[in-house]
Amino acid sequence: MRHPVRPNETRSTGPRRGSALITALMLLAVMSAAAAASLTMITTERQAVSDSEAQSGAYAIARSAFDQFIANPQAAIPSLTSGAWTGPDSARFNFADGFAYVRVQRLVPAASGRPALFSVRAHGVRTSYRPGNTPAAERIFAQFARFHTGGMSPLSAWTSLTGILKTGGAGTVDGADACGQASAVAGVAVPTVPGYVQGGGAPVPTGTPKILDMGTQAQANAMIPIDWIGIVSGTALTPDVAIPGGAWPSFADPAYWPIVYVDQAAEFTLPSDGRGLLIVRNNLRLTGVRSWDGIILVGGVLTSNGTNTVSGAVVTGLNVLLGHIVPPSDLGNGTKTFRYDSCKVANAAARFSGLAPLRNTTVDNWPVY
């Protein structure tokens, strides 16, 4: 029996109107939330990567400043001239993408032959990347270092790897310290052959001993702690004046002790009095009335004629270390004085003083302040 249809009653023959719209809105909301979450995640990751890159940049700035300071600490902090300096003090280094302050402080003073211990801290700040109100990236690079005083321990007032010829008994070649601060050295130091040869008069050299026999050529070469190969190749030091190319310096300032390097094939004649570290690649001639305070290193022969005075230390014949054949140096007639002076040697070698970082003492999480 069929159920009668009541008046005003209709039957549902499909889905209700509006349900699809609700579903679409819900799906759109879910997708919007997912998109927002993805965008937030991408933004966060980009910020994290940028922050990491900025931190790496700050570290690179700190390390670069540290290396520059260690290469020449006195240029950055002139008062840092010896292990007796206490500090602390700091120097600023500027870069294209930021800057750094290097702070150095003595921790342990020198004692009983042990060099002083210092902390060297480079605080790098990268300023080139600062989106919005993001603070500049900062990083510390620190390392402990000991201060080593540059110097030279000469064997004699005049050391020659190819021997010395002396004419007559006039003049002075003295290994006693004119400064009175160090023990006496030999007057001259030469290999057994050709040795020290003097024509006429009483032996000129005085010192402890008067003449140091360095043995065979190989033994004599081994006694010279000078990196002559590095010097002539340009890797061991950077001169203040290079000749040819540069002009002979003025020595009006008594505190000026330059490194002068002469690299010419022809014999070089000392043009005037001077001081510092004089390095002559080949032969050197002293004529007239000339004086030099400090250190003289000569690859070839040194010929001394006239009234010459050298206070410090002289080493000649160094090209033997390169395998060259070099004649003996010639100490001719005339009133000449070659005298060991430890203070003037120290002044000439002071540029080689500096901080030597200790291995395995690097710190990159030193507190920033």
Salt bridges, closest charged atoms under 4 A:
GLU53 OE1 - ARG126 NH1 2.61
ASP67 OD1 - ARG63 NE 3.17
GLU138 OE1 - HIS123 NE2 2.73
ASP174 OD2 - ARG339 NE 3.89
ASP240 OD2 - ARG351 NH1 2.54
GLU267 OE1 - ARG285 NE 2.75
ASP293 OD1 - LYS344 NZ 3.38
ASP364 OD2 - ARG139 NH2 3.29
